[in-house]
Amino acid sequence: MSKLYLATGDGPIIVTPHGDCWRATRPLEVRSASCVVADPLEPRRVVCTTARDGVWRSDDAGVNWRPVFQGIPHDRVTAVAVSPVERVGELGVIYVGTEPSAVFRSEDGGETWHACEGLTDLPSSSDWHFPPRPETHHVRWIGSDPHQPGRLFVAIEAGALVRSPDGGATWQDRVPGGPYDTHQLVTHPDAPDRLWSAAGDGFFESDDGGETWRHAEQGLHHRYCWSVAVSPQDPQTVVLSAAAGPRQAHDADQAEAHLYRRAGEDAAWQEVREGLPEPEGVRAYALAADRVETGIFYAGSAGAVYRSSDAGTSWEQLPVEWPAGYAGSRVHVMTAVHA
């Protein structure tokens, strides 16, 4: 059974199985958690970024936390990745992204950070902007390649998906036809060079490490894509959350979330409804896949978590006991770690 880490507007939330129910706890008195990930090879080590209070790290599966943002000059830290193949001793190299857009690298678990220079020297950077605050932009997602040490995929919200082949020492700009507004990007340990992008401008796939991209939207009727999860045991099985637009994804008054599933690279997307609430009133789901148990996916929305045991075909709501004071805010990112 998985332990779930949710990055929410009310801070990080940890959801764990507890007898016949699931128990949610708030381990940190910080607000606006933007991303949370576990070290792929040391899953008890968890890193959480926040939009106001920097970066926090736990070495005991979320029981105790400490700040690790000395040297990052921005309080608004918006993305984090821990490399599974770029290691210094037992530690995976950590990368974080900020607003304004910048990437920082740590080889000692966040004790010290080094700026990855040159990101905003890319030609496309003059076009980057975040529509709600058009005077700025930020790193929305960082993907660390599980096959090539140092290869990064960095999504700017909004304006580009850029790459680095060498741990942020140099950068490659967006390519024609690539996603403009990636919200989440997934790689796979059994599919070298394969990328899946859930973007505000649609769903994209690449088979060559981001050199070229294709829209893969057959059967997809809602093209503002928020989150994507790929089965660790079968890279042909993909679950996607989407909405008609940003307001339907995030605005509580206009929310209308949809969930899709695809089994096979050339298969059409099928909308999934079994076990889920009606789309109206539900904000966009954050998705995660269990790395150990075959066919297990999780979907988190404001104040609710759903589990699928048949690779996303049907779902059931988990009986979660939420912590006192939790307002049911939007779930930005969810990570599943096998407990």
Secondary structure, DSSP 4 states (H G I P E B T S, - for coil): -EEEEEEETTEEEEEEEETTEEEEE-----S-EEEEEE-SS-TT-EEEEESSS-EEEESSTTSS-EE--TT---S-EEEEEEEEEEEETTEEEEEEEETTTEEEEESSTTSS-EE-TTGGGSGGGGG--BTTBTT--EEEEEEE-SSSTT-EEEEEETTEEEEESSTTSS-B---TTS-SSEEEEE--TTSTT-EEEEETTEEEEESSTTSS-EE--TT----EEEEEEEETTEEEEEEEEEESSHHHHH-TTT-B-EEEEEESTTSPPEEE-TTSPPSBT-PPPEEEE-SSSTT-EEEEETTEEEEESSTTSS-EE--EEPPTT---PPEEEEEEEE-
